């Protein structure tokens, strides 16, 4: 990862207290950005911010639910007041679980759509007034489910398809103001809750890896490196694009997704 490519920039990371998003936050920080995290849990935010600071990076955080527009807007406003125009916004808050459609409740479907899709809209829309124009880079964390139907994932498929369209529509509408909007679709990433659920045993993990053309999971560092690139001036003419970072696993998506029927 290129040191200093984001020097002097402010990066706001929604869903940034754990997992892939926290990995991206560290990537932004290593590249020189000031990092502001947002997540529902105050305790998790405090731990994540402390970890960044202990590593020598400039970081702060807010506790807010991405489904609460006013709370998200307040965090972005306060970030702007403290640091000036925001250069980078990453929206990565997500919820998911395996469930066949015939057993999925309306509330279960709505919960995932509200966190993933409404949450992405809220973060990006609330950030608009506080972005650096021109020059801001917005990044949505989406998934292969956005374009590939997968059994037991109707809620996530619908939500992520919406996230892709939010990304593309905003790139279309906000491009004239110099705002770039892109998405990252991670594939199977090691040491994440998603993979622990999809492949909870060594046997399932081996079966899953056997379907991946590169025969292994990706890493949080892989996603962070891509996010830093998209946020940097090196990607200055890239907008409205969903970038897969999946070891070509999208070409075989859905082949090993299972659910316990007991």
Secondary structure by P-SEA (a helix, b strand, c coil): ccccccccbbbbbccccccaaaaaaaaaaaaccbbbbbcccaaaaaaaaaaaaaacccccccccccccaaaaaaaaaaaaaccccccbbbbbbbbbbbbccccccaaaaaaaaaacaaaaaaaaaaacccccccbbbbbbbccccccccccccaaaaaaaaaaaaaaaaaaaacccccbbbbbbbbccccccaaaaaacccaaaaaaaaaaccccccccaaaaaaaaaaaacccccccccbbbbcccccccccccccccccc
